[in-house]
Amino acid sequence: MTTATKEPRKRRAPKSQGQWLIDGTKPLNDDERIKQEDAGFAVKQRVIDIYSKKGFDSIPADDLAPRFKWIGLYTQRRQDMGGEQTGVKSNAELQDKYFMLRVRLDGGQLTTEAVRTLGEISRDFGRNTADFSDRQNIQFHWVHIEDVPEIWDRLATVGLDTNFGCGDVPRVILGSPVAGVAADEIIDGTQAIRRIKEEYLRPDENGNNEFVNLPRKYKSAISGSPRLDVTHEIQDIAFVGVNHPEHGPGFDVWVGGGLSTNPMLGQRLGAWVSLDEVPEVWAAVCRLFRDYGYRRLRNRARLKFLVAQWGVEKFRKVLEDDYLHRKLIDGPAPEPWEKDRDHVGVHKQNDGLNYVGVKAVVGRVPGTDLIKLADVAEKHGVSRIRTSVMKELILLDVADDEVDSLLADLDEIGLSATPSAFRRGVISCTGLEFCKLALVTTRQRAAALVEELEERIGDLDVPITISLNGCPNACARTQIADIGLKGQIVTDDDGNRVEGFQVHLGGALGLDANFGRKLRGHKVTSAQLGDYVVRLITHYKEQREPGEQFRHWVARADESDLQ
């Protein structure tokens, strides 16, 4: 008697991930279809020729989202839609007939003339709104589509634009705000930023560009500052200043960082590149991402997922063999910097002049104040202003005998070079005020929290970062803040559904980079927020050891002291 043997079960073929060089370029979702049909800058001309003349209702849905992102435009949230409607109502139901307009400030570089122009645009077209972001950009709100062509014209007069402001494209290139002037700078990356923008990010005469259709956004940073001032650990690609023992000053390359709902820290390629090589390597990594990035699911389409899947060794090998066609030089890691990474205060430049870093609460500077800032700067002989990833404004080239009077004038418009630790370290996203993804109010609440902490605690003698995010997407870097607050709708003691926050504590970048400790089941309503943060910081002050940072105390504190 024979026993029939079961045939081995056939393995199901793995699903296509939409990697162009493996799976082909057939679109696997609607976003990919829209991009393939028209992902160029042609939509910009349609704004000029059609939509600005016929108004909001003439804009087709596929242009409104996602194509408008490619030219820096997002519809903003309706003012009558609370956080309980997020995720319930569709994007079309949540959106208003006004836009957020994002202006690229690559390297955070501005002239006083440009600052004045930005202020005038805000005053004339944006209800005086102007928000500096933690990507060194500036954003306006309440923009009508009818006014966009004139805004673009005004921006062009000072060398600015909104191209690739949003969307599945290379976003603004972060740079050290004191590049070329800092006395302690390892190498000035300005030339590389300029070359990348000129050689790789300009549309051709037909509005095309080789990087117009990436799997998702491509975030990059280039800084030669030893202060590590561009959050390189959370970029898709970053170039960090180092001194090679044989080749001298150059850059260490990092890839695969990013936050949002699946946070990952960037990894070193272990490669050193010269200043002249940076644009080539930047473009090669971008091409690799375009060709091998996962396109089937948008929540897994960032470069960090490819780096995590391949490993950094394979990533470097493919980059060298298939895109650069040469080996990169091995190089050293950057020296750690454990102090404040920002540039607040008065600092000496390499030419004997000074730069002055000031802070506006949560990055909001009304347009009329931007005009005043330009006037104040020019009064004191300043023609160059920079933005930073900590939402600072930095005035360059200040003579010694102008410093005190400049500081006094800046204080008059709410820009302080000696902010409290709370004012210095707070950061927030746009929140419910304008964002369709937000669940809670953040910007106004962050400003109120700073005032409350200053009133009830005074100041703190160590740096502390406090991040308020309106949703899980971590635009304000929840996971790497000392106190990270992720917006949610929560239930209060009376059973009401109200705005609140999930708490993350002890996140950090640097030598002991890590994501914050999430307190299991611990949520704070917005009404309780001030009392909670005061209580938390008071426990820290009472229990800390000499020189102990907040994040180190969090790691050893009792759970009850963190509640």
Residue pairs with C-beta under 8 A, 6 or more apart in sequence:
15 296
16 23
16 28
16 296
17 23
17 294
17 295
17 296
18 28
18 29
18 32
18 215
18 294
18 295
18 296
19 291
19 292
19 293
19 294
19 295
20 290
20 291
20 292
20 295
21 291
21 292
22 292
25 36
27 33
27 35
27 36
28 295
28 296
29 295
29 296
29 297
29 298
31 66
31 168
31 298
32 295
34 62
34 66
34 67
35 66
35 168
35 213
36 213
37 62
38 67
39 67
39 70
39 168
39 212
39 213
40 70
40 203
40 206
40 207
40 208
40 209
40 212
41 70
41 71
41 163
41 203
41 207
41 208
41 209
41 212
42 207
43 63
43 67
43 68
43 70
43 71
44 71
44 163
44 207
45 207
46 63
47 71
47 145
47 148
47 149
48 149
50 58
51 58
51 59
51 63
51 145
52 145
52 146
52 147
52 148
52 149
53 146
55 145
55 146
56 97
56 144
56 145
59 68
59 145
61 92
64 75
65 74
65 75
65 91
66 167
66 168
67 167
68 74
68 75
68 99
69 165
69 166
69 167
70 163
70 164
70 165
70 166
70 167
70 169
70 212
71 162
71 163
71 165
72 101
72 102
72 103
72 104
72 162
72 163
72 164
72 165
72 166
73 99
73 100
73 101
73 102
73 143
73 148
73 162
73 165
73 166
74 99
74 100
74 102
74 166
75 95
75 96
75 97
75 98
75 99
75 100
75 436
76 95
76 96
76 98
76 99
76 100
76 141
76 142
76 434
76 435
76 436
77 94
77 95
77 96
77 432
77 433
77 434
77 435
77 436
77 438
78 94
78 95
78 96
79 96
81 89
81 93
81 94
82 432
83 432
83 438
83 439
83 440
83 441
83 470
83 487
83 489
83 499
84 489
84 497
85 93
85 94
86 94
86 436
86 437
86 438
86 439
86 471
91 436
94 436
95 436
97 144
98 141
98 142
98 143
98 144
99 141
99 143
99 144
99 145
99 148
100 139
100 140
100 141
100 143
100 430
100 434
101 126
101 139
101 140
101 143
101 148
101 151
101 162
101 165
102 133
102 137
102 138
102 139
102 162
102 165
102 166
103 118
103 137
103 138
103 139
103 140
103 155
103 160
103 161
103 162
103 165
104 137
104 160
104 161
104 162
104 163
104 164
104 165
104 172
105 136
105 137
105 138
105 160
105 172
105 387
106 136
106 172
106 173
106 175
106 193
106 194
106 197
107 136
107 173
107 174
107 175
107 176
107 177
107 179
107 189
107 190
107 193
107 222
107 386
108 136
108 174
108 175
108 177
108 386
108 387
108 388
108 394
109 175
109 190
109 384
109 386
110 118
110 384
110 385
110 386
110 387
111 158
111 383
111 384
111 385
112 374
112 377
112 378
112 382
112 383
112 384
112 385
113 158
113 374
114 158
114 159
114 160
115 370
115 373
115 374
115 377
115 385
116 370
116 371
116 374
116 375
117 154
117 155
117 157
117 158
117 160
118 130
118 138
118 160
118 367
118 370
119 130
119 367
119 368
119 369
119 370
119 371
119 372
119 373
119 374
120 154
120 367
120 371
121 140
121 151
121 154
121 155
121 367
122 128
122 129
122 130
122 140
122 366
122 367
122 368
122 370
123 367
123 368
123 371
125 140
125 142
125 143
125 144
125 147
125 150
125 151
126 140
126 141
126 142
126 143
126 367
127 141
127 142
128 366
128 367
128 368
129 139
129 140
129 141
129 142
129 364
129 366
129 367
130 138
130 139
130 140
130 364
130 365
130 366
130 367
130 370
131 138
131 139
131 140
131 141
131 363
131 364
131 430
131 443
132 138
132 139
132 360
132 363
132 364
132 365
132 387
132 391
132 393
133 139
133 363
133 391
134 231
134 363
134 389
134 390
134 391
134 427
134 475
134 476
134 477
135 171
135 172
135 174
135 219
135 389
136 172
136 174
136 175
136 177
136 387
136 388
136 389
137 165
137 172
137 387
138 387
139 430
140 151
141 434
143 151
152 161
152 162
155 161
155 162
163 201
163 203
164 170
164 171
164 172
164 201
165 171
165 172
166 217
167 217
168 213
168 214
168 215
168 216
168 217
169 211
169 212
169 214
169 217
169 218
170 200
170 201
170 211
170 214
170 218
170 220
170 286
171 217
171 218
171 219
171 220
173 193
173 196
173 197
173 220
173 221
173 222
174 219
174 220
174 221
174 222
174 223
174 230
174 231
174 235
174 389
175 189
175 190
175 193
175 221
175 222
175 223
175 230
176 182
176 185
176 189
176 223
176 224
176 225
176 227
176 229
176 230
177 229
177 343
177 357
177 386
177 387
177 388
177 392
177 394
178 185
178 225
178 229
178 343
178 347
178 349
178 355
178 386
178 394
178 396
179 185
179 188
179 189
179 190
179 223
179 224
179 225
180 188
180 190
181 349
181 350
181 351
181 353
181 355
181 396
181 397
182 225
182 347
182 349
182 350
182 355
183 347
183 348
183 349
183 350
184 225
184 226
184 227
185 224
185 225
185 226
185 241
185 350
186 224
186 225
186 226
186 241
186 242
186 243
186 249
187 224
187 241
187 249
187 250
187 251
187 275
188 224
188 275
189 222
189 223
189 224
189 239
189 241
189 251
189 275
189 278
191 275
192 222
192 239
192 275
192 278
192 279
192 282
193 222
195 278
195 279
196 278
196 279
196 282
196 283
199 279
199 283
200 209
200 210
200 211
200 279
200 282
200 283
200 286
201 209
201 211
202 209
203 209
203 212
210 287
210 290
211 218
211 286
211 290
213 290
214 286
214 289
214 290
214 293
215 289
215 290
215 293
215 294
215 295
215 301
215 302
216 293
216 298
216 301
216 302
216 303
217 236
217 302
218 236
218 237
218 286
218 289
218 303
219 235
219 236
219 237
219 258
220 235
220 236
220 237
220 238
220 282
221 230
221 231
221 232
221 235
221 237
221 238
221 239
222 230
222 238
222 239
222 251
222 278
223 229
223 230
223 232
223 238
223 239
223 240
223 241
224 241
224 249
224 251
225 241
226 241
226 334
226 335
226 337
227 337
227 339
227 340
227 341
227 342
227 343
228 240
228 334
228 337
228 341
228 509
228 510
229 341
229 342
229 343
229 388
229 389
230 238
230 389
231 389
231 477
231 480
231 509
232 238
232 239
232 240
232 254
232 257
232 266
233 254
233 257
233 265
233 266
233 480
233 509
233 513
234 257
234 258
234 259
234 263
234 265
234 266
234 477
234 480
234 509
235 254
235 257
235 258
235 266
236 255
236 256
236 257
236 258
236 285
236 289
236 302
236 303
236 304
237 253
237 254
237 255
237 282
237 285
237 286
237 303
238 253
238 254
238 255
238 257
238 266
239 251
239 252
239 253
239 254
239 273
239 278
239 281
239 282
240 251
240 252
240 254
240 334
241 249
241 250
241 251
241 252
241 334
242 249
242 250
242 251
242 252
242 272
242 331
242 332
242 333
242 334
242 335
243 249
243 250
243 332
244 250
244 272
244 329
244 331
244 332
245 332
247 272
247 274
247 329
247 331
249 275
250 272
250 273
250 274
250 275
250 331
251 272
251 273
251 274
251 275
251 278
252 268
252 271
252 272
252 331
252 332
252 333
252 334
253 268
253 269
253 271
253 272
253 273
253 281
253 328
254 266
254 267
254 268
254 269
255 266
255 267
255 269
255 285
255 303
255 307
255 312
255 315
256 264
256 266
256 267
256 303
256 304
256 306
256 307
256 308
256 312
256 315
257 264
257 265
257 266
257 267
257 304
258 264
258 302
258 303
258 304
259 474
259 477
259 478
259 479
259 480
260 302
260 472
260 473
260 474
261 299
261 472
261 473
261 474
262 299
262 300
262 304
262 305
263 474
263 479
263 515
264 304
264 307
264 308
265 513
266 304
267 307
267 312
268 312
268 333
269 312
269 315
269 316
269 319
269 328
270 312
270 316
270 330
270 331
271 316
271 328
271 329
271 330
271 331
272 328
272 329
272 330
272 331
272 332
273 281
273 328
273 329
273 331
280 324
281 319
281 324
281 328
284 319
284 323
284 324
285 303
285 319
285 323
287 323
288 315
288 318
288 319
288 322
288 323
289 303
289 306
292 306
292 318
293 301
293 302
293 303
293 306
294 300
294 301
294 305
294 306
295 301
306 315
307 315
310 318
316 328
319 328
320 326
320 327
320 328
336 510
336 511
337 510
338 510
338 511
339 463
340 424
340 463
341 390
341 509
342 357
342 388
342 390
342 392
342 424
343 355
343 357
343 388
343 392
343 394
344 357
344 358
344 359
344 392
344 417
344 418
344 419
344 424
345 356
345 357
345 417
345 418
346 354
346 355
346 356
346 398
346 403
346 407
346 417
347 354
347 355
347 356
347 357
348 354
349 355
349 396
349 397
353 396
353 397
353 398
353 399
353 400
354 398
354 399
354 400
354 403
355 394
355 395
355 396
355 397
355 398
356 394
356 395
356 398
356 403
356 406
356 407
356 410
356 417
357 388
357 392
357 393
357 394
357 417
358 392
358 393
358 394
358 395
358 410
358 415
358 416
358 417
359 390
359 391
359 392
359 393
359 415
359 416
359 417
359 419
359 423
359 424
360 391
360 393
360 414
360 415
361 414
361 423
361 426
361 446
361 447
361 450
362 391
362 426
362 427
362 428
362 443
362 446
362 447
362 450
363 391
363 427
364 443
364 447
365 373
365 393
365 414
365 415
369 413
369 414
372 413
373 385
373 393
373 410
373 413
373 415
376 406
376 409
376 410
376 413
377 383
377 385
377 395
379 409
380 395
380 398
380 399
380 402
380 405
380 406
380 409
381 397
381 398
381 399
381 402
382 395
382 396
382 397
382 398
382 406
383 397
384 395
384 396
384 397
385 393
385 394
385 395
385 396
386 393
386 394
386 396
387 393
387 394
388 394
390 427
391 427
393 415
395 406
395 410
398 406
407 417
410 416
410 417
416 423
420 450
420 453
420 454
420 458
420 459
420 460
421 459
421 460
421 461
421 462
421 463
421 464
422 449
422 450
422 453
422 454
422 457
422 459
422 460
422 464
422 466
423 450
423 454
424 463
425 463
425 464
425 465
425 466
425 482
426 446
426 449
426 450
426 465
426 466
426 467
426 468
427 446
427 465
427 466
427 467
427 468
427 476
427 477
427 481
428 442
428 443
428 445
428 446
428 467
428 468
428 469
428 476
429 435
429 438
429 442
429 443
429 468
429 469
429 470
429 471
429 473
429 475
429 476
430 438
430 442
430 443
430 470
430 475
431 438
431 440
431 441
431 442
431 443
431 444
431 445
431 468
431 470
431 487
432 438
432 439
432 440
432 441
432 442
432 470
432 487
432 499
433 441
433 442
433 443
433 444
435 470
435 471
437 470
437 471
437 473
438 470
438 471
438 487
439 470
439 471
439 487
439 488
439 489
439 499
440 470
440 487
440 488
440 489
440 499
440 500
440 501
440 526
441 470
441 499
441 526
442 468
442 469
442 470
442 476
442 487
443 468
445 468
445 526
445 529
446 466
446 468
448 530
449 466
449 468
449 529
449 530
449 533
452 530
452 534
453 530
453 533
453 534
453 537
456 530
456 534
457 534
457 537
457 538
460 537
460 541
462 549
462 550
463 549
464 482
464 483
464 537
464 550
465 480
465 481
465 482
465 483
466 481
466 482
466 483
466 485
466 533
467 476
467 477
467 478
467 480
467 481
467 483
467 484
467 485
468 476
468 485
468 487
468 501
469 475
469 476
469 478
469 484
469 485
469 486
469 487
470 487
471 486
471 487
472 486
474 486
477 484
478 484
478 485
478 486
478 504
478 507
478 516
479 504
479 507
479 515
479 516
480 507
480 508
480 509
480 513
480 515
480 516
481 504
481 507
481 516
482 505
482 506
482 507
482 508
482 516
482 550
482 551
482 554
483 503
483 504
483 505
483 533
483 536
483 550
484 503
484 504
484 505
484 507
484 516
485 501
485 502
485 503
485 504
485 524
485 529
486 501
486 502
486 503
486 504
487 499
487 500
487 501
488 500
488 501
488 502
488 523
489 497
489 498
489 499
489 500
490 497
490 498
490 499
490 500
490 501
490 523
490 524
490 525
491 497
491 498
492 498
492 500
492 525
492 527
498 525
498 526
498 527
499 525
499 526
500 523
500 524
500 525
500 526
500 528
501 523
501 524
501 526
501 529
502 518
502 522
502 523
503 518
503 519
503 522
503 523
503 524
503 532
503 562
504 515
504 516
504 517
504 518
504 519
505 516
505 517
505 519
505 536
505 551
505 554
505 562
506 514
506 516
506 517
506 550
506 551
506 552
506 554
506 555
507 514
507 515
507 516
507 551
508 514
508 551
512 551
517 554
517 555
517 562
519 559
519 562
519 563
522 562
522 563
524 532
536 562
539 557
539 561
539 562
540 550
540 553
540 557
543 553
543 557
543 561
544 550
544 553
545 553
554 562
